[in-house]
Amino acid sequence: MKKIITLLFAAIAIMSCNKTSQNEQVEILRDKPWQEISPSEIELNPLQMIDRDWLEVSAGKEGKMNLMTISWGSIGELWNKPIFTVYVSTSRYTHQFMEENDYFTVTHFPASMKEKLAYLGRVSGRDEDKVAGAGLTVEFTELGNPIYAEADLAIECRKIYAQQFDACLLPPEQRAWYEQTGNGIHYMYIGEILHVWKK
């Protein structure tokens, strides 16, 4: 009889522990600011998001990464995969990080951050710590890729195709633009969207 009572108390104690553990897990999930959504649930208009709001593209891992403001890009589907395409000039410091890494992230920020985005597009990571200079808080995904606490949307991509624009195939006005500005001809990076998070 004593054994039965002891086993009964043990079972109640274990059930109570499991209940607490489950409640704690729910609480932890509730506290997380990021909510994962599917690519089809992105509500922002692509032209507004890319051309008018601007975005940040980041590549690299903790201790060796860079980011830059972009206003060129596209979102859609290719080879039955949701994709985000970004364009990075060879003259940008971020280009080497895009080349060296298999992943990149694209982040969108609230309108109040526009000045900081302008700063991130103006200065080079070769010369200063842009994350600190913009007052951003870098976070890392489970795959080790950078996103930012101040962002309201983060898209994590796996690079599936990269190629530089062929100067011979560019329209004459674009060739002239590269020659006049001295900008390195852009690479196109197509990324399969693996994760999307929103605040």
Backbone as a ProteinNet text record, in pm:
[ID]
protein_1_A
[PRIMARY]
MKKIITLLFAAIAIMSCNKTSQNEQVEILRDKPWQEISPSEIELNPLQMIDRDWLEVSAGKEGKMNLMTISWGSIGELWNKPIFTVYVSTSRYTHQFMEENDYFTVTHFPASMKEKLAYLGRVSGRDEDKVAGAGLTVEFTELGNPIYAEADLAIECRKIYAQQFDACLLPPEQRAWYEQTGNGIHYMYIGEILHVWKK
[TERTIARY]
82.6	0	86.6	194	284.7	348.5	383	444.9	349.4	222.3	122.2	109	102.5	89	211.4	330.1	454.9	457.1	418.8	414.7	313.4	199.8	96.7	148.5	215	272.3	380.9	461.2	567.3	506.8	399.8	334.4	276.8	213.4	156.6	267.8	380.3	494.2	549.3	562.7	614.6	520.3	387.4	288.6	293.1	310.1	318	440.1	554.5	677.5	659.7	597.5	576	487	384.4	292.9	367.6	450.3	528.3	620.9	685.1	780	710.6	591.3	516.7	474.8	429.7	390.2	508	623.4	743.9	778.5	768.4	799.4	706.3	577.8	481	517.6	555.1	591.4	713.8	813.1	934.1	899.1	814.1	773.6	696.3	612.7	532.4	620.8	733	822.9	908.9	922.2	1009.5	948.5	1027.3	971	946.8	1021	1007.5	904.4	822	726.2	755.6	775.8	805.6	677.9	689	577.5	627.7	537.3	578.1	605.9	687.4	713.5	586.4	482.3	357	281.1	322.1	254.2	319.9	424.3	485.9	384	348.1	239.4	288.5	416.4	467.5	469.5	434	442.6	589.9	630.9	773.6	837.2	767.4	824.7	841.5	742.2	752.6	867.8	874	973.1	1115.3	1138	1273.9	1314.6	1231.1	1270.6	1253.9	1144.3	1116.5	1159.9	1137.3	1177.1	1326.3	1381.2	1516.5	1524.5	1626.3	1650.6	1798.5	1829.9	1970.4	1995.9	2108	2152.2	2276.7	2283	2395.3	2446.4	2576.8	2636.8	2753.9	2778.1	2888.8	2838.6	2932.2	2901.5	2950.7	2921.5	2963.3	3114.5	3157.4	3300.1	3351.6	3278.5	3321.4	3199.2	3143.5	3021.3	3018.8	2930.8	2909.9	2766.8	2722.5	2587.3	2590.8	2491.9	2480.2	2334.1	2301.7	2167.3	2148.5	2032	2002	1866.7	1856.8	1727	1698.4	1780.6	1757.5	1733	1636.1	1609.6	1478.2	1451.7	1323.7	1290.3	1160.5	1113	1015.1	1022.1	933.3	957.3	952.2	967.7	1055.7	1140.3	1228.1	1254.4	1246.4	1272.6	1187.4	1063.4	968.8	1014.4	1093	1138.4	1104.5	1066.3	1050.1	1189.4	1208.2	1343.4	1343.3	1459.9	1486.7	1617.7	1618.6	1737.8	1789.9	1919.5	1982.9	2097.5	2137.7	2242.4	2350.2	2474.2	2583.3	2699.8	2742.2	2854.1	2985.1	3076.1	3208.1	3289.4	3248.4	3322	3278.4	3172.2	3124	3195.2	3225.2	3291.9	3207.1	3075.9	2984.3	3000.5	3048.7	3061.5	3144.4	3257.2	3342.1	3270.6	3184.1	3109.7	3001.5	2942.2	2843.7	2910.5	3032.2	3106	3149.9	3189.8	3249.1	3146.9	3020.6	2920.1	2807.7	2749.4	2641.4	2504.2	2498.1	2370.7	2379.9	2264.5	2256.1	2119.4	2108.2	1980.5	1942.6	1813.4	1759.5	1667.8	1688.2	1606.4	1540.3	1417.8	1339.2	1323.5	1327.6	1321	1203.1	1157.3	1051.8	1099.3	1004.8	1036.4	1125.4	1114.9	1195.4	1345.8	1381	1522.8	1585.3	1514.2	1561.5	1698	1717.5	1845.4	1960.4	1937	2041.3	2070.1	1965.9	1985.2	2068	2046	2124.8	2272.2	2296.5	2433.8	2497.6	2422.2	2475.1	2505.4	2436.3	2463.5	2578.6	2609.1	2709.2	2850.5	2862.5	2995.8	3031.2	3159.4	3206.1	3250.4	3218.9	3264.6	3415.8	3481.4	3629.1	3686.6	3610.6	3661.8	3612.1	3496.5	3441.7	3341.3	3307.5	3207.5	3069.2	3007.4	2880.9	2766.3	2769.8	2663.8	2663.8	2782.7	2794.3	2761.5	2809.3	2786.3	2639.3	2562.1	2418.1	2337.7	2405.1	2335.5	2243.9	2281.8	2200.6	2243.3	2150.1	2177.5	2172.3	2288.2	2291.4	2250.6	2167.7	2128.6	2166.5	2174	2211.8	2105.9	2072.2	1973.5	2035.8	1956.6	2009.1	2116.4	2110.3	2212.4	2334.2	2329.3	2443.8	2448.9	2336.6	2333.9	2278	2330.1	2291.1	2156.7	2077.2	1958.2	1966.6	1871.4	1885.1	1759.4	1780.8	1669.2	1578	1632.4	1554.6	1468.7	1493.3	1418.6	1276.9	1187	1052.3	1022	1117.7	1103.9	1242.9	1262.4	1393.1	1371.3	1449.8	1438.4	1574.5	1579.3	1704.8	1707	1814.2	1822.9	1948.6	1934.4	2049.3	2081.3	2205.4	2245.8	2236.4	2159.3	2146.4	2200.7	2227.9	2284.8	2348.6	2463.9	2531	2601.8	2587.6	2655.2	2665.4	2778.8	2796.4	2727.1	2671.1	2614.1	2722.8	2687.9	2780.4	2776.1	2889.6	2895.7	2851.7	2882.1	2846.1	2695.2	2623.3	2478	2398.4	2467.9	2398.2	2347.3	2233.5	2189	2294.6	2310.2	2414.2	2411.7	2291.1	2283.8	2336.8	2319.9	2370.5	2522.7	2572.1	2719	2779.8	2716.6	2765.3	2760.8	2655.4	2642.5	2757.6	2790.3	2903.8	3034.2	3052.7	3175.8	3185.1	3074.3	3072.9	3090.1	3025.7	3029.5	3153.5	3211.4	3325.2	3283.6	3153.5	3105.3	3140.3	3179.2	3202.1	3071.3	3076.1	2952.5	2893.5	2764.8	2695.3	2692.5	2693.4	2661.9	2516.4	2451.3	2315.6	2326.5	2266.3	2265	2120.6	2090.2	1955.1	1959.1	1871.6	1867.9	1734.3	1738.8	1615.7	1576	1453.3	1406.8	1383.5	1460.3	1447.8	1357.9	1370.2	1292.5	1254.1	1135.4	1091	1038	1084.1	1033.3	981.7	873.7	825.7	805.8	805.4	777.6	627
-120.6	0	126.4	120.3	235.2	261	151.9	165.5	233.6	196.3	254.6	404.2	442.9	584.7	662.8	604.4	670.3	692.3	587.7	598.6	704.2	711.8	809.1	951.8	977.6	1109.8	1144.5	1046.4	1067.2	1105.7	1036.2	1064.6	1205.6	1246.6	1382.3	1486.4	1458.6	1552.4	1568.5	1455.7	1459.3	1536.9	1511.4	1582.4	1732.1	1766.3	1907.4	1974.5	1902.5	1955.3	1977.4	1878.9	1890.2	2008.3	2029.7	2141.1	2274.3	2286.5	2408.5	2431.2	2321.5	2331.6	2379.8	2325.2	2365.6	2512.5	2554.4	2694	2787.6	2746.3	2828.3	2841.8	2731.2	2734.7	2830.5	2827.2	2917.3	3061.1	3086.9	3221.2	3271.7	3184.1	3221.1	3258.2	3177.2	3205.5	3335.9	3361.3	3483.2	3606.6	3593.9	3707.1	3739.9	3646.9	3670.4	3776.6	3878.8	3985.7	3944	3844.8	3803.2	3693.1	3704.4	3598.5	3549.6	3418.8	3366.7	3359.1	3403.8	3397.7	3334	3299	3244.3	3361.2	3340.2	3448.2	3508.1	3426.5	3476.2	3568.2	3572.2	3657.8	3795.3	3822.7	3955.7	4055.8	4153.2	4245	4371.5	4403.5	4527.8	4521	4630.2	4639.8	4636.1	4547.3	4535.2	4665.2	4743.3	4869	4969.2	4974	5063.1	5019	4890.6	4834.6	4855.4	4831.5	4833.9	4974.2	5036.3	5163	5283.3	5285	5405.5	5394	5277.6	5261.4	5230.6	5162	5108.2	4986.5	4907.9	4787.3	4779.7	4688.4	4655.6	4514	4492.5	4356.4	4332.6	4216.5	4181.2	4043	4025.9	3893.7	3878	3753.4	3725.1	3661.6	3637.8	3575.2	3665.2	3625.4	3704.9	3726.5	3849.6	3882.3	3919.3	3883	3917.1	3927.5	4047.1	4069.6	4214	4241.7	4379	4394.3	4518.4	4548.7	4674.8	4690.2	4810.7	4835.9	4961.6	5000.4	4968.6	4916.3	4888.3	4949.2	4993.1	5037.4	4967.5	4867.2	4780.1	4639.7	4571.7	4434	4386.8	4259.6	4205	4081.6	4056.3	3940.6	3865.1	3733.4	3656.9	3508.2	3439.1	3293.9	3251.9	3154	3099.1	2952.6	2866.2	2722.8	2665.1	2711.7	2667.5	2701.3	2807.2	2852.3	3000.6	3041.8	3185.8	3248.8	3361.7	3418.8	3569.6	3614.6	3757.9	3781.1	3878.3	3910.2	4047.2	4054.6	4182.6	4206.1	4331.4	4370.1	4446.3	4399.1	4459.7	4490.1	4614.9	4657.9	4599.1	4571.3	4518.9	4623.7	4749.5	4853.6	4863.7	4791.7	4796.1	4691.1	4727.7	4637.3	4512.1	4528.1	4415.6	4307.3	4345.4	4248.8	4127.2	4150.4	4035.8	3944	4000.4	3917.6	3836.4	3896	3823.1	3708.2	3728.9	3625.2	3511.9	3546.7	3448.7	3367.4	3410.4	3344.7	3284.2	3177.3	3107.1	3166.2	3256.8	3313.7	3465.9	3529.7	3672.8	3702.8	3816.9	3857.8	3994.9	4016.9	4146	4192	4316	4365.1	4497.2	4513.3	4635.5	4704	4837.5	4913.9	5012.1	5053.6	5155.1	5286.8	5370.9	5498.5	5587.2	5573.9	5656.2	5628.8	5518.8	5479.2	5528.8	5604.2	5641.6	5712.1	5799.2	5870.6	5772.7	5673.5	5573.3	5489.8	5462	5387.1	5469.2	5599.4	5687.6	5683	5683.9	5673.8	5540.9	5433.3	5300	5286.6	5363.7	5362.6	5454.4	5549.7	5652.4	5612.8	5542.1	5508.2	5364.1	5333.9	5198.9	5124.9	4996.2	4910.7	4892.4	4932.3	4927.9	5029.4	5138.7	5251.6	5258.1	5202.5	5211.5	5100.4	5085.3	4987.6	5049.1	5008.4	5068.6	5033.2	4913.7	4873	4965.9	4987.5	5077.3	5220.3	5262.7	5399.1	5431	5331.1	5351.5	5324.9	5275.1	5244.1	5124	5028	4907.8	4798.4	4709.9	4594.7	4470.3	4409.2	4292.7	4168.1	4086.3	3956	3853	3727.4	3623.9	3513.7	3469.8	3363.6	3230.2	3126	2992.2	2948.5	2999.2	2968.2	3059.8	3153.9	3241	3365.7	3403.5	3520	3642.8	3762.4	3882.2	3941.5	3975.4	4058.9	4164	4254.7	4367.6	4384.9	4410.4	4424.2	4539.7	4642.1	4760.9	4741	4633.9	4607.1	4560.3	4572.5	4519.3	4401.4	4369.7	4253.9	4203.2	4073.7	4013.5	3891.9	3886.2	3777.7	3710	3580.8	3504.7	3421.4	3436.1	3371.1	3284.9	3177.8	3096.3	3129.4	3167.7	3207.4	3086.5	3101.5	2990.1	3025.6	3155	3193.7	3330.9	3349	3479.1	3499.3	3617.4	3648.1	3798.9	3843.3	3985	4019.8	4140.6	4187.6	4189.4	4146.6	4150.1	4290	4361.6	4499.6	4509	4407.2	4408.8	4401.9	4347.9	4332.2	4444.4	4534.2	4644.2	4745.5	4810.2	4919.4	5030.6	5104.2	5208.2	5308.3	5347.8	5446.4	5390.3	5258.3	5197.5	5180.7	5145.8	5139	5275.8	5379.8	5517	5554.2	5509.7	5539.6	5478.3	5353.3	5288.7	5362	5401.1	5472.1	5607.7	5679.5	5813	5808.1	5712.5	5706.8	5635.7	5548.4	5469.7	5355.1	5331	5218.1	5086.9	4987.2	4855.3	4796	4722.4	4662.9	4564.8	4574.3	4498.8	4347.4	4275.4	4133	4117.2	4021.7	3983.4	3860.4	3868.4	3754.4	3712.5	3590.8	3537.7	3445	3473.9	3393.1	3323.9	3195.5	3124.4	3171.1	3215.7	3261.2	3139	3133.4	3022.6	3057.9	3182.1	3226.8	3372	3404.4	3544.3	3565.5	3673.2	3709.6	3851.7	3876	4013.2	4043.9	4170.8	4213.4	4223.2
0	0	0	87.6	94.5	-41.6	-111.9	-244.2	-341.3	-335.7	-426.1	-399.6	-270.7	-233.6	-279	-256.9	-297.8	-449	-524	-670.3	-715.1	-645	-678.7	-659.7	-547.4	-520.6	-623.1	-660.2	-759.3	-894.4	-932.5	-1060.7	-1062	-948.9	-938.6	-948.7	-880.7	-883.2	-1025	-1096.6	-1234.6	-1325.3	-1309.9	-1391.4	-1364.3	-1237.3	-1198.8	-1260.2	-1259.6	-1320.3	-1469.4	-1535.4	-1679.8	-1713	-1629.6	-1652.8	-1642.5	-1537.3	-1518.8	-1636.3	-1678.2	-1789.6	-1916.4	-1945.1	-2063.7	-2055.2	-1935.1	-1915.2	-1936.4	-1885.3	-1902.1	-2050	-2125.6	-2268.7	-2342.3	-2309.4	-2372	-2340.3	-2214.2	-2171.6	-2247.7	-2266	-2338.9	-2482.7	-2547.4	-2685.3	-2693.4	-2592.6	-2591.9	-2579.5	-2509.6	-2487.3	-2608.3	-2701.5	-2817	-2907.6	-2948.3	-3031.5	-3176.7	-3226.2	-3365.2	-3379	-3482.5	-3514.1	-3655.2	-3671.5	-3805.4	-3887.7	-4013	-4107.4	-4237.3	-4326.9	-4456	-4551.8	-4655.5	-4751.2	-4810.7	-4828.7	-4887.5	-4792.7	-4666.8	-4568.5	-4554	-4630.7	-4625.5	-4678.3	-4595.8	-4630.4	-4700.5	-4687.5	-4746.1	-4898	-4963	-5107.7	-5148	-5239.9	-5273.7	-5320.7	-5404.6	-5453.3	-5340	-5251.6	-5135.7	-5046.1	-5018.6	-4927.1	-4978.6	-5109.4	-5163.7	-5208.8	-5291.1	-5353.5	-5261.5	-5183.5	-5105.1	-4959.5	-4897.4	-4756.9	-4743.5	-4843.4	-4842.9	-4749.5	-4770.2	-4690.9	-4656.6	-4568.7	-4540.8	-4587.9	-4657.4	-4686	-4601.8	-4539.4	-4452.1	-4488.7	-4473.4	-4495.4	-4400.7	-4361.8	-4270.8	-4143.5	-4052.8	-3925.2	-3812.5	-3690.2	-3575	-3577.5	-3563.8	-3566.1	-3702.8	-3809.7	-3945.9	-4035.7	-4042	-4118.7	-4168.1	-4261.1	-4304.7	-4353.7	-4359.5	-4405.9	-4489.6	-4576	-4657.1	-4690.7	-4713.3	-4754.1	-4902.2	-4934.9	-5076.2	-5113.7	-5238.9	-5291.1	-5424.4	-5455.3	-5570.7	-5517.5	-5572.7	-5531.4	-5590.3	-5571.4	-5616.7	-5535.2	-5524.6	-5449.1	-5539.2	-5537.4	-5624.6	-5612.1	-5726.2	-5726.6	-5843.6	-5819.7	-5923.1	-5890.4	-5989.5	-5969.6	-5855.5	-5848.1	-5744.1	-5603.2	-5591	-5459.2	-5443.7	-5320.9	-5297.7	-5292.7	-5360	-5368.8	-5342	-5296.2	-5286.5	-5361.5	-5452.8	-5531.6	-5491.2	-5464.5	-5432.8	-5531.1	-5541.8	-5636.2	-5559.8	-5569.8	-5493.1	-5587	-5587	-5671.5	-5619.8	-5712.7	-5673.7	-5597.6	-5605.7	-5533.6	-5387.1	-5348.6	-5210.6	-5126.4	-5003.3	-4909.4	-4885.4	-4889.2	-4865.9	-4972.2	-5090.3	-5199.8	-5158.3	-5089.4	-5051	-4952.7	-4867.2	-4772.1	-4843.9	-4945.8	-5026.4	-5100.6	-5144.6	-5216.5	-5123.9	-5003.1	-4911	-4833.3	-4832.7	-4749	-4833	-4779.9	-4850	-4820.3	-4722.3	-4681.1	-4679.1	-4688.6	-4662.7	-4603.6	-4538.8	-4482.7	-4537.4	-4544.3	-4586.8	-4474.3	-4426.1	-4316.3	-4352.9	-4304.9	-4325.6	-4190.2	-4191.6	-4067.7	-4070.6	-3951.9	-3946.3	-4009.3	-4049.8	-4115.3	-4029.6	-3898.7	-3807.2	-3819.3	-3884.9	-3898.2	-4029.1	-4110	-4244.1	-4240.3	-4142	-4130.9	-4108.4	-4025.4	-3998.2	-4123.1	-4200.9	-4324.6	-4423.9	-4425	-4512.3	-4471.3	-4340.9	-4288.8	-4331.4	-4319.8	-4354.2	-4502.5	-4585.1	-4728.6	-4766.9	-4678.8	-4708.2	-4666.7	-4553.5	-4502.3	-4536.4	-4529.4	-4562.4	-4437.2	-4434.4	-4324.9	-4324	-4432.2	-4434.1	-4335.4	-4315.4	-4238.5	-4095.1	-4069	-3934.1	-3907.6	-3779.4	-3737.4	-3762.8	-3872.6	-3913.2	-3817.9	-3762	-3669	-3547.8	-3491.7	-3376.4	-3416.1	-3532.8	-3579	-3598.4	-3639.9	-3661.4	-3535.3	-3430.4	-3305.9	-3317.9	-3403.3	-3420.8	-3323.1	-3294.1	-3208.2	-3295.3	-3318.3	-3406.3	-3328.3	-3391.9	-3337.8	-3443.5	-3405.2	-3501.8	-3503.9	-3622.8	-3639.8	-3597.7	-3599.3	-3566	-3664.8	-3787.9	-3887.9	-3875.2	-3780	-3754.1	-3838.7	-3899.5	-3987.8	-3916.2	-3949.1	-3874.2	-3914.3	-3811.8	-3827.9	-3716.6	-3709	-3616.7	-3533	-3403.9	-3309.7	-3346.8	-3412.4	-3447.3	-3572.8	-3647.4	-3771.4	-3738.8	-3837.2	-3817	-3909.9	-3999.1	-4087.5	-4119.8	-4113.2	-4144.3	-4234.2	-4341.7	-4439.4	-4450.1	-4426	-4430.6	-4558.2	-4636.3	-4767.2	-4780	-4856.6	-4895.9	-5041	-5064.7	-5199.9	-5293.7	-5402.9	-5497.2	-5635.8	-5658.7	-5787.3	-5772.2	-5836.5	-5835.2	-5968.1	-6023	-6149	-6165.9	-6219.8	-6248.7	-6380	-6386.3	-6512.1	-6620	-6737.7	-6850.8	-6911.1	-6905	-6954.3	-7100.1	-7180	-7322.2	-7344.9	-7248.7	-7263.3	-7197.8	-7128.9	-7062.5	-7164.6	-7138.3	-7225.5	-7224.5	-7334.4	-7343.8	-7228.3	-7184.3	-7076.2	-6944.4	-6923.6	-6800.7	-6806.9	-6923.7	-6941.5	-6912.7	-6967	-6946.6	-6798.7	-6730.8	-6587.5	-6508.2	-6537.4	-6468	-6497.4	-6620.4	-6658.2	-6588.8	-6582.3	-6521.1	-6369.7	-6305.7	-6159.3	-6105.6	-6189.4	-6140.7	-6050	-6038	-5957.8	-6026.8	-5947.9	-6004.9	-6052.9	-6161.6	-6216	-6114.2	-6097.1	-5992.6	-6018.2	-5908.6	-5907.6	-5867.3	-5927.3	-5889.3	-5799.4	-5681.4	-5588.3	-5567.5	-5610	-5590.8	-5470	-5373.3	-5252.1	-5234.4	-5203.9	-5165.9	-5027.3	-5012.2	-4880.9	-4791.4	-4683.2	-4588.3	-4471.7	-4422.9	-4306.7	-4323.8	-4274.3	-4267.4	-4126.7	-4063	-3930.8	-3934	-3859.8	-3846.2	-3698	-3667	-3528.4	-3509.1
[MASK]
+++++++++++++++++++++++++++++++++++++++++++++++++++++++++++++++++++++++++++++++++++++++++++++++++++++++++++++++++++++++++++++++++++++++++++++++++++++++++++++++++++++++++++++++++++++++++++++++++++++++

